Amino acid sequence: MKHEAPIFVKVKFNLNNPKDKGHIKYIANRPGVEKIKLSSDAAHIQYAGNRPKSTGLFGPDVANPPIMDQAIRDLEAKISPLSWRLVISLKEEDARKLGYLGRHSWEDLTRRNMEHFTKAIGLQYEQINWVAAHHPEQGHPHVHVLAYPSGGAPNRRGQLSNIELKAFRRGVAHEIFGQYRTELNIEKTLARNSMIEATKEAIADLKYMEKVAELEMQAADPIGEKLSPKFSKEDLNELSIKLGSLASKMPSKGRVALAFMPEDVKQEARAIADMMLKKPQIKETIEQYEKATRELTRVYTLSKDKSDEAWGKAYNDIRDRIANQILREAGTINKQQQKTGRSIHKDTGQTISRSAYRGIFKALDRERLKVEAQAELAKLQEVRNVARKENIKKKLEMGMTEEEAYKQDEM
């Protein structure tokens, strides 16, 4: 069994968000959502007179799925202002391979995943209320979950720490492959000596798939960013002056993007980006980014020229992304100067410069984390490919045909 597509896991938090009620209606009623027929007495009476009620929602209680109106009333009555919105998704091909084809399997998976969520955030399962809906969307079936603390839950902040989010992602990956793991454990128990080696290989495949899933999630949506470093007043004033100069040269109308700027403005924005990337506070992160980029390239080629080319392309890409952010900050200054007819105040310039440095550092650090995960994933897959080739070679030496060897390897 192969697993090539990432598991998508997203968690957002809200405080006193009036849109939560709308979110419940959205996840329950959007086109394609699977409906659950209620077996309550009220529903049965309505069925007798008309037709069964239905809802796209489900929750912790298998026997009593939530009704829309009641779910909204519960949400309005909640004590804590905090809520979380979760999305868990698989690519359709992987959902089919792993047995997540219908509503029941996704409901069961979601209930198990919510146990991992509450554990990751340090709460008991009964201290969380949640409602969810399965969306069997073509290409990427998924579930939406709206969760919030119950009345007796201890206070906690909404945003998950990196450790908490990693623990939850790991739990989701573990549960996604849970059905496959159960089958392997049964095979392991029943296996005779002739089957033990094959079962060991299958269990190794499972561990490999889980590790791949974790790395793919990290590459798609990295966590673990470092805190933004501090920059001196001299750094901020220097950037403020350069942003002011850039602002004075920018067109007064049109889209603020590098691709649409005159050539002299492009070059100046890129020069400012180069200056920022050379600051000592950013040096370590840019060096780590370069190291990860070269390691990723080294998986495919040992050519130094190719490595240099890959790093040059990566650097130019991040520099241009930073240049775009610089243009947006300069655009803000440009608008203020046009409105007031004078240069911005020194304190305002420092505030804009500080925001620019923080945003640029965050973008660079996220890119570093992505490439580090991609490099680790590529190395893991390369080791796997080498092992596969060796395994197929042994099968061919045992007398199998090439077709038989590859077919057995893909099982």
C-alpha positions in Angstrom: 0.0 0.0 0.0 1.3 3.4 -0.9 0.5 6.8 0.6 1.5 9.8 -1.5 -1.0 12.6 -0.6 -0.9 14.7 2.6 -3.4 14.7 5.3 -4.7 18.2 5.8 -5.3 19.4 9.3 -6.3 23.0 10.2 -7.2 24.5 13.6 -8.4 28.0 14.1 -9.7 29.7 17.2 -12.3 32.4 17.8 -13.4 34.5 20.7 -17.0 35.6 20.9 -17.5 35.1 17.2 -21.1 35.8 16.1 -20.3 33.9 12.9 -20.1 30.6 14.8 -23.9 30.1 14.3 -23.5 30.8 10.6 -20.7 28.3 10.5 -22.9 25.6 12.0 -25.5 26.3 9.3 -22.8 26.3 6.6 -21.3 23.0 7.5 -24.6 21.3 8.0 -26.4 22.6 4.8 -23.8 23.2 2.1 -24.3 21.2 -1.1 -23.0 17.7 -0.9 -23.2 17.3 2.9 -24.4 13.8 3.9 -27.7 13.7 5.9 -28.5 11.7 9.0 -32.0 10.5 9.5 -33.2 11.1 13.0 -35.0 8.4 14.9 -36.4 10.6 17.7 -40.1 10.4 18.6 -40.6 13.9 17.3 -39.0 13.0 14.0 -41.1 9.8 13.8 -44.3 11.7 14.3 -43.3 14.2 11.6 -42.4 11.3 9.3 -45.8 9.8 9.8 -47.4 13.1 8.8 -44.9 14.3 6.2 -41.3 13.0 5.9 -38.3 12.4 8.2 -36.2 15.3 9.5 -32.6 15.3 8.5 -29.5 17.1 9.4 -25.9 17.2 8.2 -24.6 17.4 11.7 -23.1 14.8 14.0 -21.5 14.9 17.4 -20.0 12.7 20.2 -23.3 10.8 20.8 -23.7 8.2 18.1 -27.3 7.5 19.0 -28.4 11.2 19.2 -27.0 13.4 16.4 -27.6 17.1 17.1 -30.5 19.0 15.6 -29.6 22.3 13.9 -31.8 24.5 16.1 -30.7 22.8 19.3 -27.0 23.1 18.3 -27.4 26.8 17.8 -29.2 27.2 21.1 -26.4 25.3 22.8 -23.9 27.6 21.2 -25.7 30.7 22.3 -25.8 29.4 25.8 -22.2 28.5 26.1 -20.3 30.1 29.0 -16.8 30.4 27.5 -16.3 32.9 24.6 -13.8 30.5 23.1 -14.4 28.2 20.1 -12.3 26.2 17.7 -12.9 25.4 14.0 -11.2 22.3 12.7 -10.9 20.8 9.2 -9.5 17.3 8.6 -9.2 16.2 5.0 -7.8 13.4 2.8 -7.3 13.1 -0.9 -10.0 10.9 -2.4 -7.5 8.2 -3.6 -6.1 7.8 -0.1 -9.6 7.9 1.5 -10.6 5.0 -0.8 -7.4 3.0 0.0 -7.8 3.4 3.7 -11.5 2.7 3.8 -12.9 6.2 4.5 -15.6 6.1 1.9 -18.8 7.0 3.7 -20.3 9.0 6.5 -20.1 6.3 9.1 -16.3 5.8 8.7 -15.7 9.6 8.8 -17.9 10.0 11.9 -16.0 7.3 13.7 -12.7 8.8 12.6 -13.8 12.3 13.8 -14.8 11.0 17.2 -11.5 9.4 17.7 -9.6 12.5 16.4 -11.6 14.7 18.9 -10.2 12.6 21.7 -6.7 13.4 20.4 -7.7 17.1 20.2 -8.9 17.3 23.8 -5.8 15.4 25.0 -3.5 17.7 23.0 -5.0 20.8 24.6 -4.9 19.4 28.1 -8.7 18.9 28.6 -10.8 15.8 29.3 -13.1 14.6 26.5 -16.2 15.5 28.4 -15.0 19.1 28.9 -15.4 19.8 25.1 -18.7 20.2 23.2 -18.5 19.8 19.4 -20.6 19.4 16.3 -19.4 18.3 12.9 -20.4 17.6 9.3 -18.9 15.3 6.7 -18.4 16.8 3.3 -17.8 13.9 0.7 -16.3 16.4 -1.7 -14.9 14.9 -4.9 -11.1 14.9 -4.8 -10.8 15.7 -1.1 -13.4 14.3 1.3 -13.2 16.1 4.7 -15.0 17.0 7.9 -15.6 20.4 9.5 -15.8 20.6 13.3 -16.9 23.4 15.6 -15.7 22.8 19.2 -16.0 24.8 22.4 -15.3 24.2 26.1 -18.1 23.0 28.3 -19.2 24.8 31.4 -16.9 23.0 33.8 -13.8 23.2 31.6 -10.8 25.1 33.0 -9.8 28.4 31.2 -7.2 28.2 28.5 -6.0 30.3 25.6 -7.5 29.7 22.2 -4.3 29.4 20.1 -2.7 26.0 20.2 1.0 25.9 21.0 3.4 24.3 18.5 3.7 21.3 20.8 -0.1 20.9 21.1 -0.6 21.2 17.3 2.1 18.7 16.6 0.6 16.3 19.1 -2.8 16.7 17.5 -1.4 16.2 14.0 0.4 13.1 15.1 -2.8 11.7 16.7 -4.7 12.3 13.5 -2.1 10.5 11.4 -2.2 7.6 13.9 -6.0 7.4 13.6 -6.1 7.8 9.8 -4.1 4.5 9.5 -5.9 2.9 12.5 -8.0 0.5 10.4 -4.9 -0.7 8.5 -3.1 -1.1 11.8 -5.8 -3.3 13.2 -5.8 -5.5 10.2 -2.0 -5.9 10.5 -2.2 -6.7 14.2 -4.7 -9.5 13.4 -2.4 -10.8 10.6 0.5 -10.7 13.0 -1.3 -12.7 15.6 -2.5 -15.3 13.1 0.6 -15.4 11.0 2.6 -18.6 10.6 6.3 -18.5 10.3 6.2 -18.1 6.5 4.0 -15.0 6.9 5.9 -13.3 9.7 8.4 -11.5 7.5 5.8 -10.2 5.1 3.8 -8.9 8.1 6.8 -7.2 9.5 7.3 -5.5 6.1 3.6 -4.3 6.2 4.0 -2.9 9.7 7.2 -1.1 8.5 5.1 0.3 5.6 2.6 1.6 8.1 5.2 3.4 10.1 6.6 4.9 6.9 3.2 6.1 5.8 2.6 7.8 9.2 6.0 9.5 9.1 5.4 10.6 5.5 2.0 12.0 6.5 3.5 14.0 9.3 6.2 15.5 7.1 3.7 16.3 4.3 1.5 18.2 6.8 4.5 20.1 8.0 5.6 20.9 4.5 2.1 22.1 3.6 1.4 24.1 6.8 4.5 24.4 8.9 4.5 24.9 12.6 7.4 25.7 15.0 8.3 29.3 13.9 10.9 31.1 15.9 10.0 34.4 17.6 10.9 37.5 15.6 14.2 39.0 16.8 14.5 42.6 18.0 15.8 45.3 15.7 17.6 48.4 16.8 16.3 51.9 16.3 19.1 52.4 13.8 17.8 49.4 11.8 14.3 50.8 11.9 15.2 54.3 10.9 17.4 53.0 8.1 14.5 51.0 6.7 12.0 53.8 7.2 14.2 56.2 5.2 14.5 53.6 2.4 10.7 52.9 2.4 10.0 56.7 2.2 12.4 57.0 -0.8 10.7 54.0 -2.5 7.2 55.4 -1.7 8.1 58.6 -3.5 8.9 56.7 -6.7 5.9 54.4 -6.8 3.0 55.1 -9.2 0.1 56.9 -7.5 -2.4 54.4 -9.1 -2.5 50.8 -10.0 -1.9 47.4 -8.3 0.9 47.4 -5.7 2.9 44.4 -6.8 6.4 43.8 -8.0 5.4 42.6 -11.4 3.5 45.8 -12.2 6.2 48.3 -11.0 8.5 50.3 -13.2 12.0 48.7 -13.5 13.7 51.3 -11.2 11.1 50.7 -8.5 11.6 46.9 -8.9 15.3 47.2 -8.5 15.0 49.5 -5.4 12.5 47.1 -3.7 14.8 44.2 -4.4 17.8 46.1 -3.0 15.9 46.8 0.2 15.0 43.1 0.5 18.7 42.2 0.0 19.7 44.6 2.8 17.1 43.2 5.2 18.2 39.6 4.5 21.8 40.5 5.3 20.9 41.8 8.8 22.7 39.8 11.6 19.3 39.0 13.2 18.2 37.2 10.1 21.5 35.6 9.2 21.0 32.3 11.1 17.6 31.7 9.5 18.7 32.5 6.0 21.7 30.1 6.5 19.3 27.4 7.7 17.1 28.0 4.7 20.1 27.7 2.4 21.2 24.5 4.1 17.8 22.8 3.8 17.5 23.9 0.1 20.9 22.4 -0.7 20.0 19.2 1.2 16.8 18.8 -0.8 18.7 19.3 -4.0 21.4 16.8 -3.0 18.8 14.0 -2.8 18.4 14.3 -6.6 21.9 15.4 -7.7 25.4 15.7 -6.3 26.3 18.5 -8.8 27.5 21.6 -7.0 26.3 23.7 -10.0 22.8 22.3 -9.6 22.9 23.0 -5.9 24.1 26.6 -6.5 21.4 27.0 -9.1 18.7 25.7 -6.8 19.8 28.0 -3.9 20.0 31.0 -6.3 16.4 30.3 -7.5 15.1 29.8 -3.9 16.9 33.0 -2.7 15.5 35.1 -5.6 12.0 33.7 -5.0 12.0 34.6 -1.3 13.7 38.0 -2.0 10.9 38.9 -4.5 8.2 37.8 -2.0 9.9 40.1 0.5 10.1 42.9 -2.1 6.4 42.6 -2.6 5.8 43.0 1.1 8.2 46.0 1.1 6.1 47.6 -1.7 2.9 47.1 0.3 4.5 48.9 3.3 5.9 51.7 1.0 2.4 51.9 -0.5 1.0 52.6 2.9 3.5 55.4 3.4 2.7 56.7 -0.1 -1.0 57.0 0.7 -0.3 58.8 4.0 2.0 61.3 2.3 -0.4 62.0 -0.5 -3.2 62.5 2.1 -1.3 64.8 4.4 1.1 66.4 1.9 4.1 65.8 4.1 6.5 63.1 5.1 5.4 60.6 7.8 6.4 61.1 11.4 9.6 59.4 12.6 7.7 57.2 15.1 5.2 56.1 12.4 8.1 55.2 10.2 9.6 53.1 12.9 6.3 51.3 13.5 5.9 50.5 9.8 9.6 49.3 9.7 9.1 47.1 12.7 6.0 45.5 11.2 7.9 45.0 7.9 10.8 43.2 9.7 8.5 41.0 11.7 6.4 40.0 8.6 9.5 39.3 6.6 11.1 37.2 9.3 7.9 35.2 9.7 7.7 34.5 6.0 11.3 33.5 5.8 11.1 31.2 8.8 7.9 29.5 7.5 9.7 28.9 4.2 12.7 27.4 6.1 10.4 25.0 8.0 8.7 24.0 4.7 11.9 23.2 2.9 13.4 21.4 6.0 10.3 19.1 6.0 10.5 18.7 2.2 14.2 17.7 2.5 13.6 15.2 5.2 10.7 13.8 3.3 12.8 13.5 0.1 15.6 11.7 2.0 13.0 9.3 3.6 11.5 8.5 0.2 14.9 8.0 -1.5 15.9 5.5 1.2 12.5 3.8 0.6 13.1 3.7 -3.2 16.6 2.2 -2.8 15.1 -0.5 -0.4 12.3 -1.2 -3.0 14.8 -1.7 -5.8 16.9 -4.0 -3.7 13.8 -6.0 -2.7 12.7 -6.3 -6.4 16.2 -7.4 -7.3 16.0 -10.2 -4.8 12.6 -11.3 -6.1 14.0 -11.4 -9.7 17.0 -13.5 -8.4 14.5 -15.9 -6.9 13.0 -16.6 -10.3 10.0 -14.2 -10.4 9.2 -12.4 -13.6 9.6 -8.6 -13.5 5.8 -8.2 -13.6 5.3 -10.5 -10.7 8.0 -8.8 -8.6 6.6 -5.3 -9.1 3.0 -6.5 -8.5 4.0 -8.2 -5.2 5.9 -5.1 -4.2 2.8 -2.9 -4.7 0.5 -5.1 -2.6 
